[in-house]
């Protein structure tokens, strides 16, 4: 009864929350236990097909929200999903650095991302509940979140392009290696092995820790951004869940295409600043409606991609001309 009352206080009953999470766990079990039971290198074609599947599933859920809870929450879900999906691109770049640093074999990368996503669902769920509860109890928190997003967006915009995350400086990984025995060798797809009587962690588990910490850091940006769009806990949570579910396939689909979207990072900085301003204006006569936010976010993303493609074509043309002149 207590748990049911807790969920009802958030606008939904325990059955809905339990049913949704059981469905997600079932999809993850089907993914790992059936389609990816054997470790193998994910091809770009396979990654694109899985990306399409998760995106279609997300839009199907969006349609369900429309008929179940109405157009307002459906619009909030779509806007939040678009923001979360776009912000995950930077996350994917850092994951690529982590895999490169730990020299994770390509056939085991899916396993690391799978368990990383399971952990992310739990950690993000806790952050979402905490964030929504804080906003409901203390209205002034929304201005702190808004200012944080604006500052983060400006920081991303003015950061130098050569700034990179160094996985070797990850404090959680360093603490783990200090207090727990590790090995520098991979043992197939195992996270732990037995070395005599003691259990030893493999580099695969260290990569998993780094991925989890990275996602948690990025969640500090993305969750306030979603809270700027919706105050409904279930919508914020489900938005994060569907965006995260497609993260693995998106990683393998875009792993070799980072250079094609060189201006996307600038676009993401504008999105963060925009949603931060939206958050700060939430309790004023000048608040920005969700449909407007959806259009603005969509236009920024579209412009970022188009400008990136145009710039790449110009660079390729200039390189071709330079090569012809040299010959």
C-alpha positions, 0 to 999 in steps of 0.5 A, a space after each residue: 500500500 505504501 509503495 502504491 501511494 508513493 507512485 500515485 503521488 507521482 501521478 501514476 499507480 504502481 502497476 503502470 510503473 512495474 509494467 513499463 519497467 518489466 517491458 523494458 527489462 524484457 526487451 533488454 533480455 531479448 536483446 542480450 539473450 537472443 539477438 546478441 547471445 554470442 559476442 560478435 562485431 556489430 556491423 554498420 548495417 546491423 547497427 542502423 537496423 537496430 537504431 531504426 527499431 528503437 526509434 520506431 519503438 519510441 515513436 510507438 510509445 509516443 503515440 500510446 502516450 498521445 491516446 492515453 494521456 493526451 497531446 500535451 504530454 505526448 508533445 512533452 515526451 517527443 520534445 524530451 526524447 529529441 533533446 535527450 537523443 541529441 545530447 547523447 551524441 557527446 556521450 557516444 564520443 566519450 564512450 569511443 575514447 573509453 573503448 580506445 583507451 582500454 583497447 576493448 575488442 569490438 566483439 565485446 563492446 556491445 556487452 559493455 554498453 548493454 550492462 552500462 545501460 542497465 546501470 544507467 537506467 537505475 542511476 538515472 531513475 534515482 536522479 529523475 525522482 530526486 530532481 522532480 521531488 526537489 522542484 516540487 518541494 522547492 520551486 527556486 531549484 528550477 532557477 538553479 537548474 536553468 542557470 546550470 544548463 546555460 553555463 554548461 551550454 556556454 562552456 561547451 560552445 567556448 571549449 577548445 576542440 582539442 579538449 578530450 576526456 582522459 579515461 586514465 584520470 577517472 577517479 572511480 576507476 583509479 579508486 577501484 584499481 587501488 582497492 581491488 585486484 585487476 589484470 591487464 589481460 582480457 579473458 574472453 567476455 568476462 568481467 571477473 576471473 579467478 586467480 587462485 583464491 581471489 577474484 580479479 577484475 578484467 579491463 572489460 569491467 574497468 571499461 564498464 565502470 568508466 562508461 557508467 561514470 561517464 553516463 552519470 556525468 552526462 545525466 547531470 546535464 540531460 536530466 535538468 534539460 528534460 525537466 525544463 520540458 516536463 514536470 511529469 516524472 513518468 514522462 521524464 523517466 520514459 524519455 530517458 529510457 527510450 533514448 538510452 535504449 537506442 544508445 548502443 546501436 547509435 554508437 555502432 552506427 556513428 562510430 566512424 562518422 564523427 567528423 561528418 557532424 563537426 558543428 553538432 556540438 555547437 548546436 548542442 550548446 545552443 540547445 542547452 542554453 535554450 532549455 536553460 532559458 526556458 527553465 528560468 522563464 517557467 514561472 513568468 508570463 514569458 514562459 516558452 510553450 512546449 510546441 515552440 521548444 520542440 520546433 526550436 530544438 528541431 531547427 537547431 539540430 537540423 541546421 547543425 547537421 546541414 551546416 556540417 554536411 556543407 562544410 565537409 563538402 567544401 573541405 573535400 572540394 578544397 582538398 581535391 583542388 589542392 591535390 590536383 594543383 600539386 600534381 
